[in-house]
């Protein structure tokens, strides 16, 4: 079976790169579970929680992009 074509700007990743990305994603999922747990009740300021979640999501995305080094915009 033929490999599907990669989207424009993507490259093949090494096993080491994939391992690091998977570890980053595991950490991100754990943090995401903590955010989900903090949605309940009035104990936390939901506005600041949303800002923190968005900023951390952007940080994790940037961290992974630093490894994948996609081309283009």
N, C-alpha and C positions, 0 to 999 in steps of 0.2 A: 504494500500500500504506500502510495506516495505521500510525503510530508506536505501538509498544507503550506502555501506560500506565507512568508512572514509579512506583516504590514510594513509599509514603507518606513524606513528609519530605524527598524529594529535589527538586532544582531543576535547571533547564537551566544548563549551564556555558558560559562564553564560550570562544571559541577560545584566548584568552590563558591562561585558567585550565587548559584541557585541555593546552596546550603545557607549562606548568609541571608539571602532574601527570605527564605522560609523561616529562619529564626526571627528576623525582624517582624514578619507577619504574625508569628506566634505571640510575640510581645505585644503587638498592636491589638490582637484579638483579646488578650488578657486585659489590657487597658480599656478596650471597648466594653467588656463585661463589667468593669468597675463603673464606667459611665452609666451603663444601663441600670445598675443597682442604685445609682444616685439620683435617678429620675423620680423616685417615689417620695411623696410627702413634701413638706415645706422646709426641711432641715437645710437645704442647699439652695443658693441663689441660682436659679435655672438659667438666667441670662449669662452669668459668668461661666457656668458649667458648659453652656453651648459654645461660648467663645473659646474656652479651653479645649473642648473636643475638636472644634474646627482647626485651631492652630496645631494641635497634635497630629491631626490627620494630614495636614499640609506638611508637617515635619517628617512624618513617616514616608509620605510620598516622595519628598525631596531626598530622603535617605536612600530609598530604593532607586530613584533616578540617578543618584550618584554612583550606583553600581552598574545599572543597565546602560547608562550613557546614551539615551536615545538621540538620534539625529533629528535635525529640524527643530521647529518651534515646540 
